[in-house]
Every structure is written in C-alpha cells, then in structure tokens.
Amino acid sequence: MNIEKHIFDAACQAIQQLYGQDVPAQMVQLQKTKATFEGHLTLVVFPLLKVSHAKPEDTARQIGEVLKRDCDAVQDFNVVKGFLNLVVSPQAWASLLNDINANDRYGETPVTADSKLYMVEYSSPNTNKPLHLGHVRNNLLGWSLAQIQQANGRKVVKTNIVNDRGIHICKSMLAWQKWGNGETPASTGKKGDHLIGDYYVSFDKHYREEVAALKAKYTAAGMDAEQAEAKAKVDAPLIKEAHDMLVKWEQGDEAVRQLWKTMNSWVYEGFDETYKALGVGFDKIYYESDTYLVGKQKVEEGLRKGLFVRKDDNSVWADLTSDGLDQKLLLRADGTSVYMTQDIGTATLRFKDYPIDKMIYVVGNEQNYHFQVLSILLDRLGFAWGKDLVHFSYGMVELPNGKMKSREGTVVDADDLIDTMIADARKTSDELGKFADMSEEEKNEIARIVGLGALKYFILKVDARKNMLFNPEESIDFNGNTGPFIQYTYARIRSVLRKAEADGIGLPATLPEDTTLNEKEIALVQKMDDYKTAVKDAGDNYNPAGIANYCYELTKEFNQFYHDYSILNADTPKEKVTRLVLAKNVAKTIKNGMSLLGIEVPERM
C-alpha cells in the first residue's frame, strides 16, 4: 500500500464531500509528523480554509473525522492548531512492508522503451597526465548522477570527452623525445599515464630554467623585469619547439601523429586501470581530436546563417549582448578552434549518435560562464536540448597542504589515493578485529570494498556545489556519517539473516494481514518508504548527497531499533519473523541506495 497516496486520495474525497469542491492537488499537503507530536503523517489545513470557511482547528477536526471513518489507513487523529496529525493503522504499515518486501528495487522507477534519454558527461581528462583527486570527485559524481537518473526511470548514456590535442600534449611528447631514451610503460614498469605525466613535469622544469636564464639576460640588458619575464616565456626554445610540433600535428605530419597515437595509447591503458579501480565506466568516449573539426564546420554553418560574425582580422565571434553577456570568440584569426568550438563539435556528434532529451555536463564551477555561453550557442544552432542543458557545477577538492598543481607534480594521484585508502582500511579493520576467521583473499577484498566505500562516501555526502577538504583519516571510521559505518551495519544485518537461516527459520514472501508493528518498527518501515522520495529528489535536483544522507539516516534508525529490540531472541516466533523481514529489507534498501553512489557493501566484516 502506498500509504501517502492512499490518504491523499481519501483526503481529497473528504474535502469534496465536506465542502462540495474539488481542490488543486497542491492545496492538499501531507508531510511527516514532527517527532514531538503523536501521529505519522500530517495534513496542513491552512490552504483549505478558503473552501471550508471555518477555523483551522474546526477544519482539521472535520476532515479527520471523515478520514477516520472512511479511510482504512487512518486509525486515529489529533489536531494541533492548523495541523491534522494522522495515526496510520498497523495494518497499513504491515501492508506497506509487504509491498517493500515484494520489490527488489522498491522506490526506484524501471526504465521503459518510452523513457527519456539523459546523457551524462564526466571525467574529461587530458592525455598529458594521470587522473588526480579532482578527477576522482568528478568521476564519482558523474557515475552516481547516471545511476540516480536511471533509478528515476530514465535511459542513461554515460560519456567522456578526452582532451587529446593541444599544446599541453605536445609538451609531454617533446620532453619524451628529448629525454625519454625510448622509455615505454613496459620497459619502466610504470602505468602509461604516469609515465607521460612525468614528462609533462619534466618539460615544465626545463622550460622554467630556460625562462629564468633568458629573464636574467634581458634584465641585465636593461629591460623591465615584468617585460623581461613575458618576453622570456615566449622566446624560450622549448616552448617554440612545442608550438612547432603542434603546427605539425595540425598539418597531419606523419611522424608527429604516430608519436601522438603511441603515447596516447599508453595513457588510455593507464586511465582504464584507474577507472576500473574506481568502479566507473562509459558507454561512449569522444575525443577532441575528432570533434574540433566538426565544431569548426558547425561554426562556419552558423556564420552562413547569420548567427555569428566574422571580424576584419578573420576571427569569428558570437554576439551575446542581447542575452546580457559579451562577445565570445569561436574561431581565432588563423582559423584555429577554441574550447567552445570543440564543445559545439562534440555536441553535434552526440546529437547525431543519440536522441538526447537532457544533457548533463559534470564540470567544475570554474567553468560556469563557459556553460552559460554554450547553452545559448547550442540553442541558437538548433539543438533541442541546448537551452535546458545542465551544468552540474561542483566545487574543488582542497587539501590540508594547499591546492594541486599538475605541472609541478604536486597532485594527489588517483592511483596512490586508491591504494592508500585500501591499505588504511585493511590496517583499521585489523586493529578493530573485523577480520577474524577470514582468508587472506577475503580480507583483501573487504579492505578494497571498505577503502573505496570510505573514499566515495566521504566525497559524495558533501553538497557538490561546495569546495571540500578531503581527509582520508576521517573517512575510514566505523562510527558516524561514514561509508564504513553504513557498510558495517549492512554486514551486521546479513550476519543475523545467515544465523536465522542456519537455525532453519524461513521468511515468508508475505507477512500475515494481522501483523502488528511497534513504533520503532513502524519508524523503520516509514524510513524505508522515504527511499522513493530520496531517489526522486536526488534525480530532480541532481544531488547524490541526498542519497548518501538518506542511507546514513536509515542506518541510524536501524541501529537504534537493533539496540532496543532483539531480533533472533524476540518474544514470539511471529515477532522474530517480522523483525527478520524488516531487517532483510533495511539491508536491501541500504544496498540499493549505496549502489546509486557506486559503493559496494560486504556480506560480512
């Protein structure tokens, strides 16, 4: 039984019966009763005074009497000013528990052939460095958003756009040519993305040395220090060579292109390892080396249609002043593209590949303006979803010792972070005695699940719009609002269920109609029923944190129940079976909710 809908429909009928009017649905407001009052659901009466023409207390009492008489889900009621507090009947709660028990994915909406298609873009790495902590937050948010949208009955395509071209790629390539001595991932034992990242750092080191030497030379000749540095940055031989390599790449130079393909293939193998370790993936990967030319063609098409303007220096611009913005460069004077052009090209290819209804870009908040402009441009170019694209704008991950700088090699590497989290989970679990009577293989697997669960939960429980401070030590805690706390509760429930099975206790598919629940048990059923609201809100508001917080609240509710009531030593066999069914469904709901965050739960800990 959907209790809220059942009572909502009955309330609408009661209002029509009492006052002779049908009222809009938004006027019938049901909410959970505050803990300080008796009841489970509260009807807010104030919006209904326009039709009742009576005092709030009288209106509430009139409706309450009709509901108690006519609605089998309402056992009793009480009135507090303009609030009608409804006591739901025990039979209704038992019926709801049976509904939850009958559906493995209760609270989620199945995808159908008619479902809308949502595309979620995330990760978007550069091929000159390995993934770092910032990428970890991006990937976890993107994966979770995709799972949440699917749980809301939407078809989802998970996509990635790889920045595989540009001057930054040429820097790594040039450094490898100069100082690599033919090194490969196989010859060094390094992951490919780490190897290439090392050369990106190496380029910057040598480049800064050249700039410093030239700056000293220019200042000695009497040049202003600021001008000397600016000139040195342009004149440094390394940066000139990198630019020359980029020109050759643009012109299709065979040797440069072959080196680019080889080094990128090393990086992709490294990325794939990291994605697999994080438990994320993609349905379709796009590459900027393919999309930028399509973007240029689309801009030229827009130019012919009068959507854009070409200036005297041959550059192409979009005039956005009518939208309250400025002018936006789309093609440089030499005809080369900018990031906006590439995004237009990527959108063109995606719309050709998929009938997109909603496009969600998971990109940091430093790109807010970029996506405001992109939305306008895509709409002008005729993309149906352009105007309503979603930029899922998230804050940066901050560290106790400051910000990350890729070119200086001071990033928190994603692979190192994953390994550290797993090692810390293993150490903490060993110290707490969680691994008794387990094989080494099982210990390692649980450490992996707990370590990654700690990392993912700590990142996803925070409002994505906010900057966050990542603290690994706080994340691996078996108490409080953490992944391990929730995982341990799940494992505890599974242990109880295994003991029951070993004792020969079978669980019925349906509890008897005369099953009664105490208030703590009712609170658990009501909290499980809230899962459907948490899933819907997280989907509508693009908010994984809502699911994380729901899982924590349900876990707390169960632990309070478990503290107050015995399951296997219940007073009667009927109570024992009822509580086992309750526990089984709490575990199921926790597992489903955590899966929307990309978090696994261990069967034992």
C-alpha positions as CSV (number, residue, x, y, z in Angstrom):
1,M,0.0,0.0,0.0
2,N,1.3,3.5,-0.9
3,I,0.1,5.0,2.4
4,E,0.7,8.6,1.4
5,K,-1.2,8.3,-1.9
6,H,-4.0,6.3,-0.2
7,I,-4.5,9.0,2.4
8,F,-4.0,11.8,-0.1
9,D,-6.8,10.4,-2.3
10,A,-9.0,9.9,0.7
11,A,-8.4,13.5,1.9
12,C,-9.3,14.9,-1.5
13,Q,-12.6,12.9,-1.4
14,A,-13.2,14.1,2.2
15,I,-12.8,17.7,1.2
16,Q,-15.1,17.3,-1.7
17,Q,-17.7,15.6,0.5
18,L,-17.5,18.2,3.3
19,Y,-17.2,21.4,1.2
20,G,-18.6,20.5,-2.2
21,Q,-15.4,21.5,-4.0
22,D,-12.6,19.8,-5.8
23,V,-9.3,21.4,-4.8
24,P,-6.0,21.6,-6.7
25,A,-3.5,18.8,-5.6
26,Q,-1.0,21.4,-4.3
27,M,-3.5,22.5,-1.7
28,V,-3.5,19.0,-0.1
29,Q,-0.2,19.0,1.7
30,L,0.9,15.8,3.5
31,Q,4.1,15.7,5.5
32,K,5.8,13.5,8.1
33,T,4.5,14.3,11.6
34,K,7.1,16.0,13.8
35,A,8.6,13.7,16.5
36,T,7.1,15.8,19.3
37,F,3.5,15.0,18.3
38,E,1.5,11.8,18.1
39,G,1.0,10.6,14.6
40,H,2.8,9.6,11.4
41,L,1.5,11.9,8.7
42,T,0.3,15.5,9.0
43,L,-2.2,17.3,6.7
44,V,-1.6,21.0,6.6
45,V,-5.0,22.6,6.8
46,F,-4.3,26.3,6.3
47,P,-4.5,26.2,2.4
48,L,-8.0,24.6,2.8
49,L,-9.6,27.4,4.8
50,K,-10.7,29.1,1.5
51,V,-13.1,26.3,0.9
52,S,-14.0,25.3,4.4
53,H,-14.8,28.9,5.6
54,A,-14.1,27.6,9.1
55,K,-11.4,27.9,11.8
56,P,-8.2,25.9,11.2
57,E,-9.0,23.6,14.2
58,D,-12.6,23.0,13.1
59,T,-11.5,22.3,9.5
60,A,-8.9,19.8,10.7
61,R,-11.3,18.1,13.0
62,Q,-14.0,17.8,10.3
63,I,-11.5,16.2,7.8
64,G,-10.0,14.0,10.5
65,E,-13.4,12.5,11.4
66,V,-14.2,11.7,7.8
67,L,-10.8,10.1,7.3
68,K,-11.1,8.0,10.5
69,R,-14.5,6.8,9.4
70,D,-13.9,6.2,5.7
71,C,-10.1,5.6,5.2
72,D,-8.9,2.2,6.4
73,A,-5.3,3.5,6.6
74,V,-6.2,6.1,9.3
75,Q,-6.6,4.7,12.8
76,D,-6.9,8.0,14.7
77,F,-6.1,11.7,14.5
78,N,-5.4,14.7,16.7
79,V,-5.5,18.4,15.9
80,V,-2.8,20.9,16.7
81,K,-3.9,24.4,15.5
82,G,-3.9,24.1,11.7
83,F,-2.3,20.7,11.6
84,L,-4.2,17.4,11.3
85,N,-1.9,14.7,12.7
86,L,-2.9,11.3,11.4
87,V,-2.2,8.0,13.1
88,V,-1.7,5.3,10.4
89,S,-3.3,1.9,11.2
90,P,-0.9,-1.0,12.0
91,Q,-2.5,-3.0,9.1
92,A,-1.5,-0.3,6.7
93,W,2.1,-0.4,7.8
94,A,2.2,-4.2,7.5
95,S,0.8,-3.9,4.0
96,L,3.5,-1.3,3.1
97,L,6.2,-3.6,4.5
98,N,4.8,-6.4,2.3
99,D,5.0,-4.1,-0.7
100,I,8.6,-3.2,0.0
101,N,9.4,-6.9,0.5
102,A,7.9,-7.8,-2.8
103,N,10.0,-5.4,-4.9
104,D,13.8,-5.8,-5.0
105,R,14.2,-2.2,-6.2
106,Y,11.4,-0.6,-4.2
107,G,11.4,3.1,-4.5
108,E,13.1,3.1,-8.0
109,T,11.3,3.6,-11.3
110,P,12.0,1.0,-14.1
111,V,13.3,2.2,-17.4
112,T,10.9,1.6,-20.3
113,A,11.0,2.0,-24.1
114,D,9.4,5.4,-23.7
115,S,11.8,6.7,-21.1
116,K,13.6,9.9,-21.8
117,L,17.3,9.7,-22.7
118,Y,19.7,11.6,-20.4
119,M,23.4,11.8,-21.4
120,V,25.9,12.4,-18.6
121,E,29.4,13.7,-19.4
122,Y,32.1,13.3,-16.8
123,S,35.8,12.7,-16.3
124,S,37.1,14.7,-19.3
125,P,40.8,14.1,-18.7
126,N,43.8,15.5,-20.5
127,T,46.2,12.9,-22.0
128,N,49.3,14.6,-20.6
129,K,48.9,13.5,-17.0
130,P,47.3,10.8,-14.8
131,L,44.0,11.3,-13.0
132,H,44.2,13.1,-9.7
133,L,41.9,13.8,-6.7
134,G,39.9,16.4,-8.6
135,H,39.2,13.8,-11.3
136,V,38.2,11.3,-8.6
137,R,35.4,13.7,-7.4
138,N,34.3,14.3,-10.9
139,N,34.1,10.6,-11.8
140,L,32.3,9.7,-8.6
141,L,29.8,12.5,-9.1
142,G,29.2,11.6,-12.8
143,W,28.8,7.9,-12.2
144,S,26.4,8.5,-9.3
145,L,24.3,11.0,-11.2
146,A,24.0,8.5,-14.0
147,Q,22.8,5.8,-11.6
148,I,20.4,8.1,-9.9
149,Q,18.8,9.2,-13.2
150,Q,18.4,5.6,-14.2
151,A,16.8,4.8,-10.9
152,N,14.3,7.6,-11.8
153,G,13.3,5.7,-14.9
154,R,15.5,7.5,-17.5
155,K,17.6,5.9,-20.1
156,V,21.2,7.0,-19.4
157,V,24.2,7.2,-21.7
158,K,27.5,7.8,-19.7
159,T,30.0,9.6,-21.8
160,N,33.5,11.0,-21.7
161,I,35.3,13.6,-23.8
162,V,39.1,13.2,-23.8
163,N,41.2,16.3,-24.3
164,D,43.8,14.6,-26.5
165,R,45.1,17.5,-28.6
166,G,46.7,20.9,-27.9
167,I,50.0,22.4,-26.7
168,H,49.9,20.5,-23.4
169,I,50.0,17.2,-25.2
170,C,52.9,18.4,-27.4
171,K,54.9,19.4,-24.2
172,S,54.9,15.8,-23.0
173,M,55.7,14.5,-26.5
174,L,58.6,16.8,-26.9
175,A,60.0,16.0,-23.5
176,W,59.8,12.3,-24.2
177,Q,61.6,12.8,-27.5
178,K,64.4,14.8,-25.8
179,W,64.9,12.9,-22.6
180,G,62.9,9.7,-22.9
181,N,65.6,7.4,-24.3
182,G,62.9,5.2,-25.8
183,E,61.2,4.5,-22.4
184,T,57.8,2.7,-22.5
185,P,55.4,1.6,-19.8
186,A,56.6,-2.0,-20.4
187,S,60.3,-1.1,-20.1
188,T,59.8,1.1,-16.9
189,G,57.0,-0.8,-15.2
190,K,55.1,2.4,-14.9
191,K,51.5,2.9,-15.9
192,G,51.3,4.8,-19.2
193,D,49.5,7.9,-17.8
194,H,52.1,8.2,-15.0
195,L,55.0,7.9,-17.5
196,I,53.6,10.6,-19.7
197,G,52.8,12.8,-16.7
198,D,56.4,12.6,-15.6
199,Y,57.5,14.1,-19.0
200,Y,54.9,16.9,-18.7
201,V,56.5,17.8,-15.3
202,S,60.0,17.4,-16.9
203,F,59.1,19.8,-19.7
204,D,57.9,22.4,-17.2
205,K,61.1,22.1,-15.2
206,H,63.4,22.6,-18.2
207,Y,61.1,25.3,-19.5
208,R,61.3,27.3,-16.3
209,E,65.0,27.0,-16.3
210,E,65.2,28.5,-19.8
211,V,62.8,31.3,-18.9
212,A,64.8,32.1,-15.8
213,A,68.1,32.3,-17.8
214,L,66.5,34.5,-20.5
215,K,64.9,36.8,-18.0
216,A,68.3,37.3,-16.3
217,K,69.8,38.0,-19.7
218,Y,67.1,40.5,-20.7
219,T,67.1,42.3,-17.3
220,A,70.9,42.6,-17.5
221,A,70.5,44.3,-20.8
222,G,68.3,46.9,-19.0
223,M,64.8,45.5,-19.7
224,D,62.0,45.9,-17.1
225,A,61.6,42.7,-15.0
226,E,58.0,42.2,-15.9
227,Q,58.6,42.7,-19.6
228,A,61.7,40.5,-19.5
229,E,59.8,37.6,-18.0
230,A,57.0,37.9,-20.5
231,K,59.5,38.0,-23.4
232,A,61.4,35.1,-21.9
233,K,58.3,32.9,-21.8
234,V,57.7,33.5,-25.5
235,D,61.3,33.2,-26.6
236,A,62.3,30.1,-24.7
237,P,63.4,27.5,-27.2
238,L,61.3,24.7,-25.6
239,I,58.0,26.5,-26.0
240,K,58.8,27.4,-29.5
241,E,59.6,23.7,-30.3
242,A,56.3,22.7,-28.7
243,H,54.4,25.2,-30.8
244,D,56.1,23.9,-33.9
245,M,55.1,20.4,-33.0
246,L,51.5,21.5,-32.6
247,V,51.5,23.1,-36.0
248,K,52.9,19.8,-37.5
249,W,50.2,17.9,-35.7
250,E,47.5,20.2,-37.1
251,Q,49.0,19.7,-40.6
252,G,48.9,15.9,-40.2
253,D,52.7,15.3,-40.0
254,E,53.0,11.5,-40.1
255,A,55.9,11.2,-37.6
256,V,54.2,13.6,-35.1
257,R,50.9,11.9,-35.5
258,Q,52.3,8.4,-35.0
259,L,54.1,9.5,-31.8
260,W,50.9,11.1,-30.6
261,K,48.9,7.9,-31.2
262,T,51.5,5.8,-29.4
263,M,51.8,7.9,-26.3
264,N,48.1,8.4,-26.1
265,S,47.6,4.6,-26.2
266,W,49.8,4.3,-23.2
267,V,47.8,6.9,-21.4
268,Y,44.4,5.2,-22.2
269,E,45.6,1.9,-20.8
270,G,46.6,3.7,-17.6
271,F,43.2,5.5,-17.5
272,D,41.3,2.3,-17.9
273,E,43.1,0.8,-14.9
274,T,42.1,3.7,-12.8
275,Y,38.5,3.7,-14.0
276,K,38.3,0.0,-13.2
277,A,39.7,0.5,-9.7
278,L,37.2,3.3,-9.1
279,G,34.3,1.2,-10.4
280,V,33.3,3.7,-13.1
281,G,33.0,3.4,-16.9
282,F,31.4,4.9,-20.0
283,D,29.1,3.9,-22.8
284,K,30.7,6.2,-25.3
285,I,34.0,8.1,-25.4
286,Y,34.6,11.1,-27.6
287,Y,38.0,12.6,-28.5
288,E,38.6,16.3,-29.1
289,S,40.9,15.4,-32.0
290,D,37.7,14.2,-33.7
291,T,35.3,16.9,-32.5
292,Y,37.2,20.1,-33.1
293,L,36.9,20.0,-36.9
294,V,33.2,19.2,-36.6
295,G,32.9,22.2,-34.4
296,K,34.7,24.5,-36.9
297,Q,32.2,23.2,-39.6
298,K,29.3,24.0,-37.3
299,V,30.5,27.5,-36.6
300,E,31.0,28.1,-40.3
301,E,27.5,26.9,-40.9
302,G,26.2,29.3,-38.2
303,L,28.2,32.1,-39.8
304,R,26.5,31.5,-43.2
305,K,23.1,31.6,-41.4
306,G,24.0,35.0,-39.8
307,L,24.2,33.6,-36.3
308,F,27.8,34.7,-35.9
309,V,30.0,37.4,-37.3
310,R,33.4,37.5,-38.9
311,K,35.7,40.4,-37.9
312,D,38.2,42.2,-40.0
313,D,41.1,40.0,-38.7
314,N,39.2,36.9,-39.9
315,S,38.2,35.8,-36.4
316,V,34.6,34.5,-35.8
317,W,32.6,35.7,-32.8
318,A,29.1,35.2,-31.3
319,D,27.5,38.4,-30.1
320,L,25.7,37.6,-26.8
321,T,25.0,41.1,-25.7
322,S,21.2,40.6,-26.2
323,D,21.5,37.8,-23.6
324,G,23.2,40.1,-21.1
325,L,26.7,38.7,-21.9
326,D,29.6,39.8,-24.0
327,Q,31.0,38.7,-27.3
328,K,32.5,35.2,-27.5
329,L,35.4,34.1,-29.7
330,L,34.6,30.9,-31.7
331,L,37.5,30.8,-34.3
332,R,40.8,32.6,-34.0
333,A,42.1,34.8,-36.8
334,D,44.2,31.9,-38.1
335,G,41.2,29.7,-38.2
336,T,42.1,27.5,-35.2
337,S,39.4,26.5,-32.8
338,V,38.9,27.3,-29.1
339,Y,37.3,25.1,-26.4
340,M,33.9,26.5,-27.1
341,T,34.2,25.4,-30.7
342,Q,35.3,21.9,-29.6
343,D,32.2,21.6,-27.3
344,I,29.9,22.6,-30.2
345,G,31.5,19.9,-32.3
346,T,31.2,17.3,-29.5
347,A,27.5,18.2,-29.1
348,T,27.0,17.8,-32.9
349,L,28.4,14.3,-32.9
350,R,26.5,13.3,-29.8
351,F,23.2,14.5,-31.1
352,K,23.8,12.6,-34.3
353,D,24.6,9.4,-32.2
354,Y,21.7,9.7,-29.7
355,P,18.2,11.2,-29.4
356,I,19.2,13.2,-26.3
357,D,16.4,14.7,-24.2
358,K,18.7,16.1,-21.5
359,M,22.4,16.8,-21.5
360,I,24.3,16.9,-18.1
361,Y,27.9,18.2,-18.0
362,V,29.8,17.3,-14.8
363,V,32.4,20.1,-14.8
364,G,34.0,22.2,-12.0
365,N,32.5,25.6,-11.1
366,E,35.3,27.5,-12.7
367,Q,33.6,26.8,-16.0
368,N,30.2,28.2,-15.0
369,Y,30.4,31.0,-17.6
370,H,31.6,28.7,-20.3
371,F,28.4,26.5,-20.0
372,Q,26.2,29.5,-19.7
373,V,27.5,30.6,-23.1
374,L,27.5,27.0,-24.6
375,S,23.8,26.7,-23.7
376,I,22.9,29.8,-25.6
377,L,25.0,28.9,-28.6
378,L,23.7,25.3,-28.9
379,D,20.1,26.7,-28.6
380,R,20.9,29.1,-31.5
381,L,22.3,26.3,-33.5
382,G,19.1,24.3,-33.2
383,F,19.9,21.6,-30.6
384,A,16.6,20.8,-28.9
385,W,18.3,20.2,-25.5
386,G,20.7,23.1,-25.7
387,K,18.6,25.7,-23.8
388,D,18.0,23.3,-21.0
389,L,21.4,21.6,-20.7
390,V,22.5,21.1,-17.1
391,H,25.9,22.2,-16.0
392,F,26.4,20.1,-12.8
393,S,28.8,22.6,-11.3
394,Y,30.8,21.3,-8.4
395,G,33.5,22.8,-6.1
396,M,37.1,21.9,-5.9
397,V,38.7,19.3,-3.5
398,E,41.1,21.1,-1.2
399,L,43.9,19.5,0.7
400,P,45.3,20.3,4.1
401,N,48.6,21.4,2.5
402,G,47.1,23.6,-0.3
403,K,46.0,23.3,-3.9
404,M,47.2,20.8,-6.6
405,K,49.4,21.8,-9.5
406,S,49.8,19.3,-12.2
407,R,52.8,20.9,-14.0
408,E,54.8,20.9,-10.7
409,G,54.0,17.3,-10.0
410,T,52.3,18.1,-6.6
411,V,48.9,16.4,-7.3
412,V,47.3,13.8,-5.2
413,D,47.4,11.0,-7.7
414,A,44.2,9.0,-8.0
415,D,46.0,5.6,-8.1
416,D,48.1,6.4,-5.0
417,L,44.9,7.6,-3.2
418,I,43.0,4.4,-4.0
419,D,45.9,2.3,-2.8
420,T,46.3,4.3,0.4
421,M,42.6,4.1,1.2
422,I,42.6,0.3,0.7
423,A,45.7,0.0,2.9
424,D,44.2,2.2,5.6
425,A,41.0,0.1,5.5
426,R,43.0,-3.0,5.9
427,K,45.0,-1.6,8.8
428,T,42.0,-0.1,10.6
429,S,40.0,-3.4,10.2
430,D,42.9,-5.4,11.5
431,E,43.2,-3.2,14.6
432,L,39.5,-3.4,15.3
433,G,39.4,-7.2,14.9
434,K,37.0,-7.1,12.0
435,F,38.8,-9.8,10.1
436,A,38.6,-12.8,12.5
437,D,38.4,-16.2,10.8
438,M,38.8,-14.8,7.3
439,S,41.1,-15.9,4.5
440,E,43.8,-13.5,3.2
441,E,41.9,-13.2,-0.1
442,E,38.7,-12.3,1.7
443,K,40.5,-9.8,3.9
444,N,41.9,-8.1,0.9
445,E,38.6,-8.0,-0.9
446,I,36.8,-6.5,2.1
447,A,39.6,-3.9,2.6
448,R,39.1,-2.9,-1.1
449,I,35.3,-2.6,-0.6
450,V,35.7,-0.6,2.6
451,G,38.5,1.6,1.5
452,L,36.8,2.6,-1.7
453,G,33.5,2.9,0.1
454,A,35.1,5.3,2.6
455,L,36.5,7.4,-0.2
456,K,33.4,7.5,-2.3
457,Y,31.0,8.2,0.6
458,F,33.2,10.9,2.1
459,I,33.2,12.8,-1.3
460,L,29.6,12.2,-2.2
461,K,28.0,13.0,1.1
462,V,29.1,16.7,0.7
463,D,26.9,19.1,-1.3
464,A,28.7,19.0,-4.7
465,R,28.5,22.8,-5.1
466,K,30.8,23.3,-2.1
467,N,34.5,23.1,-2.0
468,M,35.6,20.3,0.3
469,L,38.5,19.3,2.4
470,F,39.4,15.6,1.9
471,N,40.6,13.9,5.0
472,P,41.3,10.2,4.5
473,E,41.6,9.5,8.2
474,E,38.1,10.9,8.9
475,S,36.6,8.9,6.1
476,I,37.7,5.5,7.5
477,D,35.7,5.5,10.7
478,F,33.3,2.8,11.7
479,N,31.2,5.3,13.6
480,G,29.4,8.4,12.4
481,N,28.4,9.6,9.0
482,T,30.9,7.4,7.0
483,G,30.8,4.7,4.4
484,P,32.3,2.1,6.7
485,F,29.6,2.7,9.4
486,I,26.9,2.0,6.8
487,Q,28.7,-0.9,5.3
488,Y,29.2,-2.5,8.8
489,T,25.5,-2.1,9.6
490,Y,24.7,-3.9,6.3
491,A,27.2,-6.7,7.1
492,R,25.7,-7.0,10.7
493,I,22.2,-7.5,9.2
494,R,23.4,-10.1,6.8
495,S,25.1,-11.9,9.7
496,V,21.8,-12.0,11.6
497,L,20.0,-13.3,8.5
498,R,22.6,-16.1,8.0
499,K,22.2,-17.1,11.6
500,A,18.4,-17.3,11.1
501,E,18.8,-19.4,8.0
502,A,21.2,-21.7,9.8
503,D,18.5,-22.1,12.6
504,G,16.0,-23.2,9.9
505,I,13.9,-20.0,10.0
506,G,12.2,-19.4,6.7
507,L,11.0,-15.9,5.7
508,P,7.6,-15.7,4.1
509,A,7.0,-13.8,0.8
510,T,4.1,-12.0,2.6
511,L,3.5,-11.3,6.2
512,P,0.0,-12.1,7.6
513,E,-2.6,-9.4,7.5
514,D,-2.9,-9.3,11.2
515,T,0.8,-8.5,11.7
516,T,1.3,-5.6,14.0
517,L,4.3,-3.4,14.4
518,N,5.6,-1.4,17.3
519,E,6.5,2.3,16.9
520,K,10.2,1.6,16.3
521,E,9.3,-0.9,13.6
522,I,6.9,1.5,12.0
523,A,9.6,4.2,12.0
524,L,11.8,1.8,10.1
525,V,9.1,1.0,7.5
526,Q,8.3,4.7,7.1
527,K,12.1,5.4,6.7
528,M,12.4,2.7,4.0
529,D,9.3,4.1,2.2
530,D,11.1,7.5,2.2
531,Y,13.7,6.0,-0.2
532,K,11.4,6.7,-3.1
533,T,11.3,10.4,-2.2
534,A,15.0,10.5,-1.7
535,V,15.6,8.9,-5.2
536,K,13.2,11.3,-6.8
537,D,14.6,14.4,-5.1
538,A,18.2,13.3,-5.9
539,G,17.2,12.9,-9.6
540,D,15.3,16.1,-9.9
541,N,17.9,18.2,-8.1
542,Y,21.0,16.3,-9.4
543,N,22.1,15.7,-5.8
544,P,24.0,12.5,-4.9
545,A,24.4,13.9,-1.4
546,G,20.7,13.3,-0.8
547,I,21.1,9.6,-1.3
548,A,24.2,9.4,0.9
549,N,22.4,11.2,3.7
550,Y,19.3,9.0,3.3
551,C,21.5,5.9,3.7
552,Y,23.0,7.3,6.8
553,E,19.6,8.2,8.3
554,L,18.2,4.7,7.6
555,T,21.3,3.1,9.1
556,K,21.0,5.2,12.2
557,E,17.3,4.3,12.5
558,F,18.0,0.6,12.2
559,N,20.9,0.7,14.8
560,Q,18.5,2.4,17.3
561,F,16.0,-0.4,16.7
562,Y,18.7,-3.1,17.0
563,H,19.8,-1.5,20.3
564,D,16.3,-1.5,21.7
565,Y,14.9,-4.8,20.4
566,S,16.3,-8.3,19.9
567,I,15.6,-9.9,16.5
568,L,16.7,-13.6,17.0
569,N,15.6,-13.6,20.6
570,A,12.2,-11.9,20.1
571,D,9.4,-12.9,22.5
572,T,7.4,-14.8,19.9
573,P,8.2,-16.7,16.7
574,K,5.8,-14.3,14.9
575,E,7.8,-11.2,16.2
576,K,11.0,-12.9,15.2
577,V,9.9,-13.5,11.6
578,T,8.5,-9.9,11.3
579,R,11.8,-8.4,12.5
580,L,13.8,-10.6,10.2
581,V,11.7,-9.4,7.3
582,L,12.2,-5.8,8.5
583,A,16.0,-6.3,8.8
584,K,16.2,-8.0,5.4
585,N,14.5,-5.1,3.7
586,V,16.6,-2.5,5.5
587,A,19.7,-4.3,4.2
588,K,18.2,-4.4,0.7
589,T,17.4,-0.6,0.8
590,I,20.9,0.2,2.1
591,K,22.5,-1.9,-0.7
592,N,20.3,-0.2,-3.3
593,G,21.0,3.2,-2.1
594,M,24.7,2.7,-1.8
595,S,24.8,1.3,-5.3
596,L,23.5,4.6,-6.6
597,L,26.6,6.1,-5.1
598,G,28.8,3.4,-6.8
599,I,29.5,1.9,-3.4
600,E,29.7,-1.9,-2.7
601,V,28.6,-3.4,0.6
602,P,30.3,-6.5,2.0
603,E,28.4,-9.6,3.1
604,R,30.5,-9.7,6.3
605,M,33.0,-7.6,8.1
